[in-house]
Amino acid sequence: MTNQQFMSEMDRLENILFSFALRLTRNYEDAQDLMQETIFRAYKHRDKFAMGTNFKSWSSTIMRNTYINRYRKMKSRKHVNEPVESFLFAVENKSAIANGGEMNMRMEELEDKLRQISEIYSVPFLMFYRGYEYKEIASYLNIPIGTVKSRIFLARKKLKALIGERPSAL
């Protein structure tokens, strides 16, 4: 498809595509952005358009996919509706003393749970947690790698069960 053919087809369908963009976005400015992005992507990939097929369907599909991709991207980002000046505290070089009390309590609780399961499960689990590889754990404990994997799996399972027994917070 030549540039001239592309532009004439796009001019012919501009109103239809814009109304489709408005239906998708429900916002005039966002519809304009979507329309511009669609035209850009369609122009960029105009060589992939098969002559004799429906240009309206092809460009509408590009628009729909662009909208879906943008929606998914925006959904995964965290948005803040406050001005940047409100967050200058994050840039300032004020140091705060970290309070490790909560983390220490969690570690004590986890260590207590580890003491409740058998040592044959807790030792491989702790070694794996500290960064040892399966081979290293197997050679240190003089057991097969499959046994190491099994014991780590069972240790996780037992810990989950023990943690699940925790009384619910009021």
N, C-alpha and C positions, 0 to 999 in steps of 0.2 A: 504494500500500500504506500503510495507516495504521500508527501507532506500535504499537497493540495487536496488529494482525495480524503485524507484523514481530517483536515480542517473543515472541509465541506460537510462531511458526515457528522462531525462534532457540532458544527453550527446548526445543522438540521435537528439534532437531538438535544440541544442545550437545555431547552425549557423542560423537556420530559425528564432528563437526568437531574435537573435542579429540583424539580418537584419530588423525585424519588429521594434525593438527598435530604430534603426538608422532612419527608416522612420518616426517614431513618433517625435523623438527629433531633428533630423538633426544636431547632434553634437556627435562626437565619445565618448568623456568623459561622456557626459550625458547619452548616450546609454549604456555605461558600468555600470554606476550607476543604471540605470533603470533595466538592466539585473540582477544585483546583488540583488536589492530590490525584483524583481519578483521571483528569485530563493528562496530567504529567505521566502517570504510570501507563496509561493507554498509549500515549505518544512514544514513550520509551520502549514499549513492547509492540509497536504497530507492525513490526515485521512478523510477529507470531499470529497475527490475524489472518485467518484463511478467507481469501476472497470468495464471494458467493455465499458466505454464511451471514447470520444476522448480527450486524454491527451493534444494534441497540442491546441485544442480549449480552454480547461480549462486553460492552462497556458497563452495562448494569451489573454484571458479575464482578467486574473489577471494583466498582464502587461498593458493592455489598461486602466483598472481601476486605477492602481497605477499611470500611467502617468497623467490621468485626475485629480486625487486627488492632485498630486504634482503641476500640472499646476494651479489649482484653488487656492491652498495655496500660490503659488508664485505670482499670480495675485493680491491677497488681501494684500500682504506685500509691503511695500515701500522699494525700493532698492536704494542704494547710491553707485555710482561708484568712490568715492573718498577714499583715505586712512584714516584710523582711526585717524591719527595724525592731520588731518585737523579739527577734531571735538573735540579737547581737550578743546576748549573754553567752551564747554558744561559741562565739568567736573569741571573746575576751579570754585573756590568759589568767583566769582565777583558778587556783588549785583548791580542790576540796579533798578532805580526808575521806577515803573510802571506808565504809563500815562493813566489815566482813562478818559481822555477827550472824546474820541470816544464813550466809553460806557455811559458816562453821557449824551452825545447828543442823543444816541439811547433811553435811558430811558426817557429823556424829550419828545422825539417824541412819544414814546409809551404812556406816561402819557397824552399827548395831544390827542392822538387817543382815549384813554379810556374816557376822558372827553366828547368826541363827541358822544359816545354811551350812552344810558340811564343808570341811576343808578341801575335799577333793574337787568341789565345784568352785569355791571361792578363790583358791590360789590361781588356777588358770584364768579365771575371770579378771582378777586384779592385775595379773601380768599382761593380759590383752588390753585392759583399760589403760595401763601405763605405757603402752606402745610396743610391746613385744609382738613379734610376728608368730604365726602358728608354728613354724619350724623351730623357732627359738624356744618356745614354750614346751614343745614336744621333746626337744633334746634335753632341756633342763629337767623336766619331770620324768624323762625316759619312758614316754608313752607314745603311741601312734598319733599322727596328726588328726585323724578322724575322731579319736577319743577326745582330743583337745577341743575340737570344734563342738562335739556333742556336749562336753561338760560346760563350755561357755554358754551354749544355747540353753542348757538346763538351768544354769545359774541365773541367766536373765529371766527365765520363766519363773523360777522360784522367787527371785527378787520382786518381780511384778506382782506375784501373788501376795507376798508379804506386804508390799507397799499398798496394795489394794485393801488390805485388812485395816488400814489406818482409820480411826474413827473420824467421821465427817465433821467439818468445822461448823460451829453454830452460827 
